[in-house]
Amino acid sequence: MAATVEPEAGYVEAAGFSPDGAHLLVVREARGIGHPPRRFQMLSVQALTVEKQANAPDKLLSFKRWSAAWWRAGTLALR
């Protein structure tokens, strides 16, 4: 995958937290073969493991409920 050897080939962006602080919402985009160009993920804060993911924010209920207003207003991921 290009992003693992080319640091300029992608990004990770924080998008919010669950109300209890146990989960972090992130958006990842990386150039690579056979991978979706953008992934919306819910991570466990304790282990930093992906618990749920989708290729669009509307397909992941966590993003509808918990994404931060500052993220929605300023992110390029939704444009």
Secondary structure, DSSP 8 states (H G I E B T S, - for coil): -HHHH-TTSEEEEEEEE-TTSSEEEEEEEE--TTS-SEEEEEEETTT--EEEEESSGGG-HHHHHHB-HHHHHH-STT-
